[in-house]
Amino acid sequence: MEIRAMIDRFEGSKAVLLAGDREISVNWPKELLPTVKEGDVLKVEITVDVEATTKARAEADKLFEEITRQNQGESSQ
């Protein structure tokens, strides 16, 4: 998915973007933008990182299993 967003203004360390056709206001950290100025139009691509998602879910499952085992051990004492 690709979205166009215009730099509306800056407020401290944030840039206020007007995103999409409906110009939805989004606060974005300036440090995560290239060198930009008010009125610049950005192309924002949003995709799912399948590999990172799979890894994060596996880590969460492993942690849940460890906590469940610990709790089962404590309840049997």
PDB file of N, H, CA, C and O in Angstrom:
ATOM      1  N   MET A   1       0.846  -1.171   0.000  1.00  0.00           N
ATOM      2  CA  MET A   1       0.000   0.000   0.000  1.00  0.00           C
ATOM      3  C   MET A   1       0.893   1.235   0.000  1.00  0.00           C
ATOM      4  O   MET A   1       1.833   1.331   0.789  1.00  0.00           O
ATOM      5  N   GLU A   2       0.598   2.159  -0.872  1.00  0.00           N
ATOM      6  H   GLU A   2      -0.166   2.081  -1.513  1.00  0.00           H
ATOM      7  CA  GLU A   2       1.353   3.402  -0.923  1.00  0.00           C
ATOM      8  C   GLU A   2       0.419   4.565  -0.622  1.00  0.00           C
ATOM      9  O   GLU A   2      -0.683   4.648  -1.165  1.00  0.00           O
ATOM     10  N   ILE A   3       0.870   5.457   0.244  1.00  0.00           N
ATOM     11  H   ILE A   3       1.765   5.390   0.684  1.00  0.00           H
ATOM     12  CA  ILE A   3       0.078   6.619   0.649  1.00  0.00           C
ATOM     13  C   ILE A   3       0.908   7.864   0.377  1.00  0.00           C
ATOM     14  O   ILE A   3       2.119   7.871   0.599  1.00  0.00           O
ATOM     15  N   ARG A   4       0.272   8.893  -0.092  1.00  0.00           N
ATOM     16  H   ARG A   4      -0.712   8.887  -0.273  1.00  0.00           H
ATOM     17  CA  ARG A   4       0.937  10.189  -0.236  1.00  0.00           C
ATOM     18  C   ARG A   4       0.578  11.030   0.988  1.00  0.00           C
ATOM     19  O   ARG A   4      -0.561  11.034   1.453  1.00  0.00           O
ATOM     20  N   ALA A   5       1.583  11.741   1.492  1.00  0.00           N
ATOM     21  H   ALA A   5       2.508  11.738   1.114  1.00  0.00           H
ATOM     22  CA  ALA A   5       1.373  12.592   2.658  1.00  0.00           C
ATOM     23  C   ALA A   5       2.131  13.896   2.454  1.00  0.00           C
ATOM     24  O   ALA A   5       3.295  13.890   2.054  1.00  0.00           O
ATOM     25  N   MET A   6       1.470  15.011   2.729  1.00  0.00           N
ATOM     26  H   MET A   6       0.524  15.017   3.054  1.00  0.00           H
ATOM     27  CA  MET A   6       2.102  16.313   2.593  1.00  0.00           C
ATOM     28  C   MET A   6       2.541  16.820   3.967  1.00  0.00           C
ATOM     29  O   MET A   6       1.830  16.660   4.959  1.00  0.00           O
ATOM     30  N   ILE A   7       3.727  17.434   4.006  1.00  0.00           N
ATOM     31  H   ILE A   7       4.304  17.564   3.200  1.00  0.00           H
ATOM     32  CA  ILE A   7       4.190  18.053   5.245  1.00  0.00           C
ATOM     33  C   ILE A   7       3.385  19.336   5.419  1.00  0.00           C
ATOM     34  O   ILE A   7       3.562  20.290   4.661  1.00  0.00           O
ATOM     35  N   ASP A   8       2.510  19.361   6.407  1.00  0.00           N
ATOM     36  H   ASP A   8       2.366  18.586   7.022  1.00  0.00           H
ATOM     37  CA  ASP A   8       1.674  20.538   6.665  1.00  0.00           C
ATOM     38  C   ASP A   8       2.452  21.577   7.465  1.00  0.00           C
ATOM     39  O   ASP A   8       2.483  22.758   7.119  1.00  0.00           O
ATOM     40  N   ARG A   9       3.091  21.100   8.564  1.00  0.00           N
ATOM     41  H   ARG A   9       3.065  20.141   8.845  1.00  0.00           H
ATOM     42  CA  ARG A   9       3.813  22.027   9.441  1.00  0.00           C
ATOM     43  C   ARG A   9       4.675  21.213  10.401  1.00  0.00           C
ATOM     44  O   ARG A   9       4.592  19.986  10.461  1.00  0.00           O
ATOM     45  N   PHE A  10       5.494  21.931  11.142  1.00  0.00           N
ATOM     46  H   PHE A  10       5.561  22.927  11.094  1.00  0.00           H
ATOM     47  CA  PHE A  10       6.320  21.318  12.174  1.00  0.00           C
ATOM     48  C   PHE A  10       5.884  21.856  13.530  1.00  0.00           C
ATOM     49  O   PHE A  10       5.592  23.042  13.684  1.00  0.00           O
ATOM     50  N   GLU A  11       5.846  20.961  14.504  1.00  0.00           N
ATOM     51  H   GLU A  11       6.083  19.998  14.379  1.00  0.00           H
ATOM     52  CA  GLU A  11       5.521  21.320  15.887  1.00  0.00           C
ATOM     53  C   GLU A  11       6.565  20.661  16.768  1.00  0.00           C
ATOM     54  O   GLU A  11       6.462  19.477  17.090  1.00  0.00           O
ATOM     55  N   GLY A  12       7.577  21.435  17.160  1.00  0.00           N
ATOM     56  H   GLY A  12       7.662  22.397  16.899  1.00  0.00           H
ATOM     57  CA  GLY A  12       8.648  20.885  17.973  1.00  0.00           C
ATOM     58  C   GLY A  12       9.380  19.796  17.214  1.00  0.00           C
ATOM     59  O   GLY A  12       9.871  20.023  16.109  1.00  0.00           O
ATOM     60  N   SER A  13       9.455  18.611  17.807  1.00  0.00           N
ATOM     61  H   SER A  13       9.056  18.426  18.705  1.00  0.00           H
ATOM     62  CA  SER A  13      10.177  17.502  17.188  1.00  0.00           C
ATOM     63  C   SER A  13       9.285  16.674  16.263  1.00  0.00           C
ATOM     64  O   SER A  13       9.706  15.624  15.779  1.00  0.00           O
ATOM     65  N   LYS A  14       8.068  17.132  16.014  1.00  0.00           N
ATOM     66  H   LYS A  14       7.726  17.986  16.407  1.00  0.00           H
ATOM     67  CA  LYS A  14       7.124  16.391  15.166  1.00  0.00           C
ATOM     68  C   LYS A  14       6.829  17.146  13.877  1.00  0.00           C
ATOM     69  O   LYS A  14       6.837  18.376  13.832  1.00  0.00           O
ATOM     70  N   ALA A  15       6.569  16.367  12.832  1.00  0.00           N
ATOM     71  H   ALA A  15       6.563  15.368  12.869  1.00  0.00           H
ATOM     72  CA  ALA A  15       6.048  16.913  11.581  1.00  0.00           C
ATOM     73  C   ALA A  15       4.583  16.511  11.522  1.00  0.00           C
ATOM     74  O   ALA A  15       4.233  15.371  11.825  1.00  0.00           O
ATOM     75  N   VAL A  16       3.741  17.438  11.136  1.00  0.00           N
ATOM     76  H   VAL A  16       4.026  18.364  10.889  1.00  0.00           H
ATOM     77  CA  VAL A  16       2.323  17.125  10.965  1.00  0.00           C
ATOM     78  C   VAL A  16       2.106  16.845   9.485  1.00  0.00           C
ATOM     79  O   VAL A  16       2.273  17.720   8.635  1.00  0.00           O
ATOM     80  N   LEU A  17       1.731  15.601   9.200  1.00  0.00           N
ATOM     81  H   LEU A  17       1.595  14.891   9.891  1.00  0.00           H
ATOM     82  CA  LEU A  17       1.495  15.168   7.825  1.00  0.00           C
ATOM     83  C   LEU A  17      -0.004  15.137   7.555  1.00  0.00           C
ATOM     84  O   LEU A  17      -0.791  14.801   8.439  1.00  0.00           O
ATOM     85  N   LEU A  18      -0.392  15.483   6.348  1.00  0.00           N
ATOM     86  H   LEU A  18       0.248  15.756   5.629  1.00  0.00           H
ATOM     87  CA  LEU A  18      -1.766  15.311   5.902  1.00  0.00           C
ATOM     88  C   LEU A  18      -1.737  14.140   4.938  1.00  0.00           C
ATOM     89  O   LEU A  18      -1.239  14.255   3.818  1.00  0.00           O
ATOM     90  N   ALA A  19      -2.278  13.007   5.382  1.00  0.00           N
ATOM     91  H   ALA A  19      -2.683  12.913   6.292  1.00  0.00           H
ATOM     92  CA  ALA A  19      -2.092  11.742   4.680  1.00  0.00           C
ATOM     93  C   ALA A  19      -3.324  11.307   3.912  1.00  0.00           C
ATOM     94  O   ALA A  19      -4.452  11.417   4.393  1.00  0.00           O
ATOM     95  N   GLY A  20      -3.084  10.812   2.712  1.00  0.00           N
ATOM     96  H   GLY A  20      -2.168  10.722   2.322  1.00  0.00           H
ATOM     97  CA  GLY A  20      -4.145  10.230   1.904  1.00  0.00           C
ATOM     98  C   GLY A  20      -5.071  11.265   1.295  1.00  0.00           C
ATOM     99  O   GLY A  20      -4.897  12.469   1.479  1.00  0.00           O
ATOM    100  N   ASP A  21      -6.064  10.766   0.563  1.00  0.00           N
ATOM    101  H   ASP A  21      -6.205   9.787   0.414  1.00  0.00           H
ATOM    102  CA  ASP A  21      -7.029  11.643  -0.100  1.00  0.00           C
ATOM    103  C   ASP A  21      -7.854  12.452   0.885  1.00  0.00           C
ATOM    104  O   ASP A  21      -8.283  13.565   0.582  1.00  0.00           O
ATOM    105  N   ARG A  22      -8.073  11.883   2.071  1.00  0.00           N
ATOM    106  H   ARG A  22      -7.724  10.979   2.317  1.00  0.00           H
ATOM    107  CA  ARG A  22      -8.881  12.572   3.087  1.00  0.00           C
ATOM    108  C   ARG A  22      -8.045  13.512   3.943  1.00  0.00           C
ATOM    109  O   ARG A  22      -8.575  14.175   4.835  1.00  0.00           O
ATOM    110  N   GLU A  23      -6.725  13.576   3.675  1.00  0.00           N
ATOM    111  H   GLU A  23      -6.295  13.038   2.951  1.00  0.00           H
ATOM    112  CA  GLU A  23      -5.798  14.445   4.392  1.00  0.00           C
ATOM    113  C   GLU A  23      -5.921  14.273   5.913  1.00  0.00           C
ATOM    114  O   GLU A  23      -6.117  15.235   6.655  1.00  0.00           O
ATOM    115  N   ILE A  24      -5.800  13.038   6.336  1.00  0.00           N
ATOM    116  H   ILE A  24      -5.641  12.256   5.733  1.00  0.00           H
ATOM    117  CA  ILE A  24      -5.855  12.719   7.763  1.00  0.00           C
ATOM    118  C   ILE A  24      -4.571  13.213   8.414  1.00  0.00           C
ATOM    119  O   ILE A  24      -3.473  12.925   7.937  1.00  0.00           O
ATOM    120  N   SER A  25      -4.714  13.953   9.498  1.00  0.00           N
ATOM    121  H   SER A  25      -5.606  14.187   9.885  1.00  0.00           H
ATOM    122  CA  SER A  25      -3.565  14.523  10.195  1.00  0.00           C
ATOM    123  C   SER A  25      -2.835  13.443  10.989  1.00  0.00           C
ATOM    124  O   SER A  25      -3.437  12.721  11.784  1.00  0.00           O
ATOM    125  N   VAL A  26      -1.506  13.346  10.752  1.00  0.00           N
ATOM    126  H   VAL A  26      -1.017  13.932  10.106  1.00  0.00           H
ATOM    127  CA  VAL A  26      -0.672  12.352  11.424  1.00  0.00           C
ATOM    128  C   VAL A  26       0.558  13.060  11.963  1.00  0.00           C
ATOM    129  O   VAL A  26       1.249  13.757  11.220  1.00  0.00           O
ATOM    130  N   ASN A  27       0.839  12.887  13.258  1.00  0.00           N
ATOM    131  H   ASN A  27       0.278  12.321  13.862  1.00  0.00           H
ATOM    132  CA  ASN A  27       2.067  13.415  13.842  1.00  0.00           C
ATOM    133  C   ASN A  27       3.174  12.392  13.628  1.00  0.00           C
ATOM    134  O   ASN A  27       2.996  11.211  13.927  1.00  0.00           O
ATOM    135  N   TRP A  28       4.323  12.841  13.107  1.00  0.00           N
ATOM    136  H   TRP A  28       4.467  13.801  12.864  1.00  0.00           H
ATOM    137  CA  TRP A  28       5.420  11.938  12.772  1.00  0.00           C
ATOM    138  C   TRP A  28       6.721  12.532  13.299  1.00  0.00           C
ATOM    139  O   TRP A  28       6.952  13.730  13.131  1.00  0.00           O
ATOM    140  N   PRO A  29       7.574  11.735  13.930  1.00  0.00           N
ATOM    141  CA  PRO A  29       8.856  12.265  14.420  1.00  0.00           C
ATOM    142  C   PRO A  29       9.708  12.797  13.261  1.00  0.00           C
ATOM    143  O   PRO A  29       9.916  12.100  12.268  1.00  0.00           O
ATOM    144  N   LYS A  30      10.198  14.033  13.395  1.00  0.00           N
ATOM    145  H   LYS A  30      10.030  14.599  14.202  1.00  0.00           H
ATOM    146  CA  LYS A  30      11.040  14.613  12.341  1.00  0.00           C
ATOM    147  C   LYS A  30      12.293  13.778  12.112  1.00  0.00           C
ATOM    148  O   LYS A  30      12.785  13.686  10.987  1.00  0.00           O
ATOM    149  N   GLU A  31      12.807  13.172  13.172  1.00  0.00           N
ATOM    150  H   GLU A  31      12.407  13.246  14.086  1.00  0.00           H
ATOM    151  CA  GLU A  31      14.044  12.402  13.031  1.00  0.00           C
ATOM    152  C   GLU A  31      13.882  11.169  12.144  1.00  0.00           C
ATOM    153  O   GLU A  31      14.874  10.593  11.699  1.00  0.00           O
ATOM    154  N   LEU A  32      12.640  10.760  11.884  1.00  0.00           N
ATOM    155  H   LEU A  32      11.834  11.227  12.246  1.00  0.00           H
ATOM    156  CA  LEU A  32      12.396   9.601  11.019  1.00  0.00           C
ATOM    157  C   LEU A  32      12.045  10.006   9.589  1.00  0.00           C
ATOM    158  O   LEU A  32      11.556   9.193   8.804  1.00  0.00           O
ATOM    159  N   LEU A  33      12.301  11.271   9.262  1.00  0.00           N
ATOM    160  H   LEU A  33      12.699  11.931   9.899  1.00  0.00           H
ATOM    161  CA  LEU A  33      12.040  11.770   7.912  1.00  0.00           C
ATOM    162  C   LEU A  33      13.355  12.190   7.256  1.00  0.00           C
ATOM    163  O   LEU A  33      14.322  12.519   7.943  1.00  0.00           O
ATOM    164  N   PRO A  34      13.381  12.176   5.918  1.00  0.00           N
ATOM    165  CA  PRO A  34      14.539  12.762   5.245  1.00  0.00           C
ATOM    166  C   PRO A  34      14.487  14.285   5.432  1.00  0.00           C
ATOM    167  O   PRO A  34      13.569  14.793   6.076  1.00  0.00           O
ATOM    168  N   THR A  35      15.443  15.001   4.888  1.00  0.00           N
ATOM    169  H   THR A  35      16.189  14.588   4.366  1.00  0.00           H
ATOM    170  CA  THR A  35      15.398  16.462   4.957  1.00  0.00           C
ATOM    171  C   THR A  35      14.196  16.934   4.156  1.00  0.00           C
ATOM    172  O   THR A  35      14.124  16.726   2.944  1.00  0.00           O
ATOM    173  N   VAL A  36      13.246  17.575   4.847  1.00  0.00           N
ATOM    174  H   VAL A  36      13.304  17.744   5.830  1.00  0.00           H
ATOM    175  CA  VAL A  36      11.993  18.012   4.218  1.00  0.00           C
ATOM    176  C   VAL A  36      11.653  19.424   4.687  1.00  0.00           C
ATOM    177  O   VAL A  36      12.212  19.941   5.654  1.00  0.00           O
ATOM    178  N   LYS A  37      10.712  20.022   3.958  1.00  0.00           N
ATOM    179  H   LYS A  37      10.258  19.602   3.172  1.00  0.00           H
ATOM    180  CA  LYS A  37      10.197  21.329   4.354  1.00  0.00           C
ATOM    181  C   LYS A  37       8.680  21.319   4.187  1.00  0.00           C
ATOM    182  O   LYS A  37       8.123  20.434   3.539  1.00  0.00           O
ATOM    183  N   GLU A  38       8.025  22.307   4.774  1.00  0.00           N
ATOM    184  H   GLU A  38       8.478  23.026   5.300  1.00  0.00           H
ATOM    185  CA  GLU A  38       6.573  22.403   4.651  1.00  0.00           C
ATOM    186  C   GLU A  38       6.180  22.429   3.181  1.00  0.00           C
ATOM    187  O   GLU A  38       6.795  23.119   2.369  1.00  0.00           O
ATOM    188  N   GLY A  39       5.145  21.666   2.857  1.00  0.00           N
ATOM    189  H   GLY A  39       4.645  21.105   3.517  1.00  0.00           H
ATOM    190  CA  GLY A  39       4.657  21.596   1.486  1.00  0.00           C
ATOM    191  C   GLY A  39       5.219  20.427   0.694  1.00  0.00           C
ATOM    192  O   GLY A  39       4.676  20.073  -0.353  1.00  0.00           O
ATOM    193  N   ASP A  40       6.306  19.817   1.181  1.00  0.00           N
ATOM    194  H   ASP A  40       6.747  20.105   2.031  1.00  0.00           H
ATOM    195  CA  ASP A  40       6.846  18.642   0.486  1.00  0.00           C
ATOM    196  C   ASP A  40       5.837  17.502   0.549  1.00  0.00           C
ATOM    197  O   ASP A  40       5.121  17.343   1.538  1.00  0.00           O
ATOM    198  N   VAL A  41       5.790  16.714  -0.517  1.00  0.00           N
ATOM    199  H   VAL A  41       6.371  16.844  -1.321  1.00  0.00           H
ATOM    200  CA  VAL A  41       4.901  15.554  -0.582  1.00  0.00           C
ATOM    201  C   VAL A  41       5.761  14.300  -0.471  1.00  0.00           C
ATOM    202  O   VAL A  41       6.755  14.142  -1.180  1.00  0.00           O
ATOM    203  N   LEU A  42       5.358  13.420   0.430  1.00  0.00           N
ATOM    204  H   LEU A  42       4.551  13.549   1.006  1.00  0.00           H
ATOM    205  CA  LEU A  42       6.074  12.171   0.668  1.00  0.00           C
ATOM    206  C   LEU A  42       5.273  11.005   0.104  1.00  0.00           C
ATOM    207  O   LEU A  42       4.043  11.046   0.052  1.00  0.00           O
ATOM    208  N   LYS A  43       5.991   9.960  -0.320  1.00  0.00           N
ATOM    209  H   LYS A  43       6.990   9.927  -0.277  1.00  0.00           H
ATOM    210  CA  LYS A  43       5.355   8.687  -0.643  1.00  0.00           C
ATOM    211  C   LYS A  43       5.686   7.756   0.514  1.00  0.00           C
ATOM    212  O   LYS A  43       6.855   7.536   0.831  1.00  0.00           O
ATOM    213  N   VAL A  44       4.655   7.214   1.138  1.00  0.00           N
ATOM    214  H   VAL A  44       3.705   7.392   0.881  1.00  0.00           H
ATOM    215  CA  VAL A  44       4.837   6.313   2.275  1.00  0.00           C
ATOM    216  C   VAL A  44       4.358   4.939   1.852  1.00  0.00           C
ATOM    217  O   VAL A  44       3.201   4.765   1.469  1.00  0.00           O
ATOM    218  N   GLU A  45       5.252   3.963   1.923  1.00  0.00           N
ATOM    219  H   GLU A  45       6.192   4.104   2.234  1.00  0.00           H
ATOM    220  CA  GLU A  45       4.879   2.594   1.574  1.00  0.00           C
ATOM    221  C   GLU A  45       4.724   1.795   2.862  1.00  0.00           C
ATOM    222  O   GLU A  45       5.619   1.776   3.707  1.00  0.00           O
ATOM    223  N   ILE A  46       3.586   1.142   2.999  1.00  0.00           N
ATOM    224  H   ILE A  46       2.859   1.157   2.312  1.00  0.00           H
ATOM    225  CA  ILE A  46       3.313   0.341   4.186  1.00  0.00           C
ATOM    226  C   ILE A  46       3.117  -1.104   3.748  1.00  0.00           C
ATOM    227  O   ILE A  46       2.239  -1.423   2.945  1.00  0.00           O
ATOM    228  N   THR A  47       3.970  -1.972   4.306  1.00  0.00           N
ATOM    229  H   THR A  47       4.683  -1.713   4.958  1.00  0.00           H
ATOM    230  CA  THR A  47       3.861  -3.395   4.011  1.00  0.00           C
ATOM    231  C   THR A  47       4.029  -4.175   5.312  1.00  0.00           C
ATOM    232  O   THR A  47       4.541  -3.652   6.302  1.00  0.00           O
ATOM    233  N   VAL A  48       3.602  -5.400   5.296  1.00  0.00           N
ATOM    234  H   VAL A  48       3.186  -5.824   4.493  1.00  0.00           H
ATOM    235  CA  VAL A  48       3.782  -6.279   6.443  1.00  0.00           C
ATOM    236  C   VAL A  48       5.114  -6.997   6.285  1.00  0.00           C
ATOM    237  O   VAL A  48       5.389  -7.577   5.235  1.00  0.00           O
ATOM    238  N   ASP A  49       5.935  -6.959   7.317  1.00  0.00           N
ATOM    239  H   ASP A  49       5.712  -6.487   8.170  1.00  0.00           H
ATOM    240  CA  ASP A  49       7.199  -7.697   7.324  1.00  0.00           C
ATOM    241  C   ASP A  49       6.877  -9.097   7.847  1.00  0.00           C
ATOM    242  O   ASP A  49       6.883  -9.338   9.054  1.00  0.00           O
ATOM    243  N   VAL A  50       6.599 -10.005   6.929  1.00  0.00           N
ATOM    244  H   VAL A  50       6.594  -9.809   5.948  1.00  0.00           H
ATOM    245  CA  VAL A  50       6.143 -11.350   7.281  1.00  0.00           C
ATOM    246  C   VAL A  50       7.194 -12.073   8.122  1.00  0.00           C
ATOM    247  O   VAL A  50       6.856 -12.720   9.113  1.00  0.00           O
ATOM    248  N   GLU A  51       8.456 -11.970   7.736  1.00  0.00           N
ATOM    249  H   GLU A  51       8.731 -11.444   6.931  1.00  0.00           H
ATOM    250  CA  GLU A  51       9.520 -12.655   8.467  1.00  0.00           C
ATOM    251  C   GLU A  51       9.624 -12.152   9.911  1.00  0.00           C
ATOM    252  O   GLU A  51       9.723 -12.953  10.841  1.00  0.00           O
ATOM    253  N   ALA A  52       9.603 -10.839  10.097  1.00  0.00           N
ATOM    254  H   ALA A  52       9.523 -10.188   9.342  1.00  0.00           H
ATOM    255  CA  ALA A  52       9.691 -10.274  11.449  1.00  0.00           C
ATOM    256  C   ALA A  52       8.448 -10.623  12.269  1.00  0.00           C
ATOM    257  O   ALA A  52       8.549 -10.888  13.467  1.00  0.00           O
ATOM    258  N   THR A  53       7.287 -10.625  11.632  1.00  0.00           N
ATOM    259  H   THR A  53       7.205 -10.411  10.659  1.00  0.00           H
ATOM    260  CA  THR A  53       6.044 -10.975  12.323  1.00  0.00           C
ATOM    261  C   THR A  53       6.090 -12.424  12.794  1.00  0.00           C
ATOM    262  O   THR A  53       5.734 -12.719  13.934  1.00  0.00           O
ATOM    263  N   THR A  54       6.523 -13.318  11.928  1.00  0.00           N
ATOM    264  H   THR A  54       6.812 -13.078  11.002  1.00  0.00           H
ATOM    265  CA  THR A  54       6.623 -14.733  12.283  1.00  0.00           C
ATOM    266  C   THR A  54       7.582 -14.925  13.454  1.00  0.00           C
ATOM    267  O   THR A  54       7.289 -15.674  14.385  1.00  0.00           O
ATOM    268  N   LYS A  55       8.720 -14.249  13.404  1.00  0.00           N
ATOM    269  H   LYS A  55       8.957 -13.640  12.647  1.00  0.00           H
ATOM    270  CA  LYS A  55       9.713 -14.349  14.477  1.00  0.00           C
ATOM    271  C   LYS A  55       9.149 -13.808  15.795  1.00  0.00           C
ATOM    272  O   LYS A  55       9.324 -14.429  16.844  1.00  0.00           O
ATOM    273  N   ALA A  56       8.476 -12.660  15.748  1.00  0.00           N
ATOM    274  H   ALA A  56       8.334 -12.156  14.896  1.00  0.00           H
ATOM    275  CA  ALA A  56       7.904 -12.071  16.963  1.00  0.00           C
ATOM    276  C   ALA A  56       6.838 -12.980  17.569  1.00  0.00           C
ATOM    277  O   ALA A  56       6.767 -13.132  18.788  1.00  0.00           O
ATOM    278  N   ARG A  57       6.012 -13.581  16.719  1.00  0.00           N
ATOM    279  H   ARG A  57       6.070 -13.458  15.728  1.00  0.00           H
ATOM    280  CA  ARG A  57       4.978 -14.494  17.225  1.00  0.00           C
ATOM    281  C   ARG A  57       5.599 -15.729  17.857  1.00  0.00           C
ATOM    282  O   ARG A  57       5.123 -16.202  18.890  1.00  0.00           O
ATOM    283  N   ALA A  58       6.661 -16.261  17.245  1.00  0.00           N
ATOM    284  H   ALA A  58       7.047 -15.878  16.406  1.00  0.00           H
ATOM    285  CA  ALA A  58       7.337 -17.440  17.800  1.00  0.00           C
ATOM    286  C   ALA A  58       7.946 -17.109  19.157  1.00  0.00           C
ATOM    287  O   ALA A  58       7.869 -17.915  20.084  1.00  0.00           O
ATOM    288  N   GLU A  59       8.552 -15.930  19.280  1.00  0.00           N
ATOM    289  H   GLU A  59       8.615 -15.275  18.527  1.00  0.00           H
ATOM    290  CA  GLU A  59       9.131 -15.518  20.561  1.00  0.00           C
ATOM    291  C   GLU A  59       8.048 -15.353  21.627  1.00  0.00           C
ATOM    292  O   GLU A  59       8.242 -15.750  22.776  1.00  0.00           O
ATOM    293  N   ALA A  60       6.908 -14.768  21.249  1.00  0.00           N
ATOM    294  H   ALA A  60       6.750 -14.446  20.315  1.00  0.00           H
ATOM    295  CA  ALA A  60       5.805 -14.600  22.189  1.00  0.00           C
ATOM    296  C   ALA A  60       5.248 -15.956  22.626  1.00  0.00           C
ATOM    297  O   ALA A  60       4.959 -16.161  23.805  1.00  0.00           O
ATOM    298  N   ASP A  61       5.101 -16.875  21.680  1.00  0.00           N
ATOM    299  H   ASP A  61       5.336 -16.710  20.723  1.00  0.00           H
ATOM    300  CA  ASP A  61       4.616 -18.225  22.012  1.00  0.00           C
ATOM    301  C   ASP A  61       5.571 -18.924  22.977  1.00  0.00           C
ATOM    302  O   ASP A  61       5.136 -19.564  23.934  1.00  0.00           O
ATOM    303  N   LYS A  62       6.871 -18.799  22.722  1.00  0.00           N
ATOM    304  H   LYS A  62       7.225 -18.279  21.944  1.00  0.00           H
ATOM    305  CA  LYS A  62       7.872 -19.426  23.579  1.00  0.00           C
ATOM    306  C   LYS A  62       7.801 -18.842  24.992  1.00  0.00           C
ATOM    307  O   LYS A  62       7.841 -19.586  25.972  1.00  0.00           O
ATOM    308  N   LEU A  63       7.698 -17.525  25.100  1.00  0.00           N
ATOM    309  H   LEU A  63       7.666 -16.920  24.304  1.00  0.00           H
ATOM    310  CA  LEU A  63       7.594 -16.874  26.402  1.00  0.00           C
ATOM    311  C   LEU A  63       6.324 -17.316  27.132  1.00  0.00           C
ATOM    312  O   LEU A  63       6.359 -17.582  28.334  1.00  0.00           O
ATOM    313  N   PHE A  64       5.211 -17.395  26.412  1.00  0.00           N
ATOM    314  H   PHE A  64       5.183 -17.180  25.436  1.00  0.00           H
ATOM    315  CA  PHE A  64       3.957 -17.835  27.015  1.00  0.00           C
ATOM    316  C   PHE A  64       4.081 -19.259  27.554  1.00  0.00           C
ATOM    317  O   PHE A  64       3.601 -19.560  28.647  1.00  0.00           O
ATOM    318  N   GLU A  65       4.726 -20.130  26.782  1.00  0.00           N
ATOM    319  H   GLU A  65       5.116 -19.886  25.894  1.00  0.00           H
ATOM    320  CA  GLU A  65       4.915 -21.513  27.225  1.00  0.00           C
ATOM    321  C   GLU A  65       5.776 -21.571  28.483  1.00  0.00           C
ATOM    322  O   GLU A  65       5.488 -22.337  29.402  1.00  0.00           O
ATOM    323  N   GLU A  66       6.839 -20.756  28.521  1.00  0.00           N
ATOM    324  H   GLU A  66       7.073 -20.134  27.774  1.00  0.00           H
ATOM    325  CA  GLU A  66       7.706 -20.722  29.706  1.00  0.00           C
ATOM    326  C   GLU A  66       6.948 -20.240  30.937  1.00  0.00           C
ATOM    327  O   GLU A  66       7.091 -20.814  32.016  1.00  0.00           O
ATOM    328  N   ILE A  67       6.149 -19.197  30.784  1.00  0.00           N
ATOM    329  H   ILE A  67       6.033 -18.730  29.907  1.00  0.00           H
ATOM    330  CA  ILE A  67       5.365 -18.671  31.906  1.00  0.00           C
ATOM    331  C   ILE A  67       4.336 -19.695  32.360  1.00  0.00           C
ATOM    332  O   ILE A  67       4.128 -19.873  33.560  1.00  0.00           O
ATOM    333  N   THR A  68       3.691 -20.367  31.416  1.00  0.00           N
ATOM    334  H   THR A  68       3.860 -20.222  30.441  1.00  0.00           H
ATOM    335  CA  THR A  68       2.695 -21.390  31.751  1.00  0.00           C
ATOM    336  C   THR A  68       3.340 -22.532  32.532  1.00  0.00           C
ATOM    337  O   THR A  68       2.779 -23.007  33.520  1.00  0.00           O
ATOM    338  N   ARG A  69       4.527 -22.974  32.087  1.00  0.00           N
ATOM    339  H   ARG A  69       4.982 -22.588  31.285  1.00  0.00           H
ATOM    340  CA  ARG A  69       5.233 -24.051  32.812  1.00  0.00           C
ATOM    341  C   ARG A  69       5.605 -23.606  34.219  1.00  0.00           C
ATOM    342  O   ARG A  69       5.458 -24.375  35.169  1.00  0.00           O
ATOM    343  N   GLN A  70       6.083 -22.379  34.364  1.00  0.00           N
ATOM    344  H   GLN A  70       6.203 -21.754  33.592  1.00  0.00           H
ATOM    345  CA  GLN A  70       6.456 -21.859  35.678  1.00  0.00           C
ATOM    346  C   GLN A  70       5.244 -21.814  36.603  1.00  0.00           C
ATOM    347  O   GLN A  70       5.325 -22.207  37.767  1.00  0.00           O
ATOM    348  N   ASN A  71       4.126 -21.333  36.077  1.00  0.00           N
ATOM    349  H   ASN A  71       4.060 -21.014  35.132  1.00  0.00           H
ATOM    350  CA  ASN A  71       2.906 -21.236  36.883  1.00  0.00           C
ATOM    351  C   ASN A  71       2.384 -22.612  37.284  1.00  0.00           C
ATOM    352  O   ASN A  71       1.888 -22.794  38.396  1.00  0.00           O
ATOM    353  N   GLN A  72       2.497 -23.586  36.370  1.00  0.00           N
ATOM    354  H   GLN A  72       2.899 -23.438  35.466  1.00  0.00           H
ATOM    355  CA  GLN A  72       2.065 -24.951  36.690  1.00  0.00           C
ATOM    356  C   GLN A  72       2.942 -25.541  37.772  1.00  0.00           C
ATOM    357  O   GLN A  72       2.453 -26.250  38.652  1.00  0.00           O
ATOM    358  N   GLY A  73       4.237 -25.256  37.718  1.00  0.00           N
ATOM    359  H   GLY A  73       4.634 -24.679  37.003  1.00  0.00           H
ATOM    360  CA  GLY A  73       5.165 -25.747  38.750  1.00  0.00           C
ATOM    361  C   GLY A  73       4.874 -25.142  40.098  1.00  0.00           C
ATOM    362  O   GLY A  73       4.964 -25.823  41.119  1.00  0.00           O
ATOM    363  N   GLU A  74       4.516 -23.835  40.119  1.00  0.00           N
ATOM    364  H   GLU A  74       4.442 -23.282  39.289  1.00  0.00           H
ATOM    365  CA  GLU A  74       4.221 -23.175  41.387  1.00  0.00           C
ATOM    366  C   GLU A  74       2.895 -23.661  41.971  1.00  0.00           C
ATOM    367  O   GLU A  74       2.765 -23.754  43.192  1.00  0.00           O
ATOM    368  N   SER A  75       1.916 -23.970  41.132  1.00  0.00           N
ATOM    369  H   SER A  75       2.022 -23.895  40.140  1.00  0.00           H
ATOM    370  CA  SER A  75       0.610 -24.383  41.637  1.00  0.00           C
ATOM    371  C   SER A  75       0.642 -25.817  42.168  1.00  0.00           C
ATOM    372  O   SER A  75      -0.233 -26.204  42.943  1.00  0.00           O
ATOM    373  N   SER A  76       1.638 -26.610  41.761  1.00  0.00           N
ATOM    374  H   SER A  76       2.348 -26.296  41.132  1.00  0.00           H
ATOM    375  CA  SER A  76       1.697 -27.996  42.238  1.00  0.00           C
ATOM    376  C   SER A  76       2.479 -28.112  43.538  1.00  0.00           C
ATOM    377  O   SER A  76       2.590 -29.205  44.093  1.00  0.00           O
ATOM    378  N   GLN A  77       3.026 -26.997  44.035  1.00  0.00           N
ATOM    379  H   GLN A  77       2.936 -26.109  43.584  1.00  0.00           H
ATOM    380  CA  GLN A  77       3.795 -27.040  45.275  1.00  0.00           C
ATOM    381  C   GLN A  77       2.920 -26.892  46.488  1.00  0.00           C
ATOM    382  O   GLN A  77       3.417 -26.908  47.614  1.00  0.00           O
TER     383      GLN A  77
END
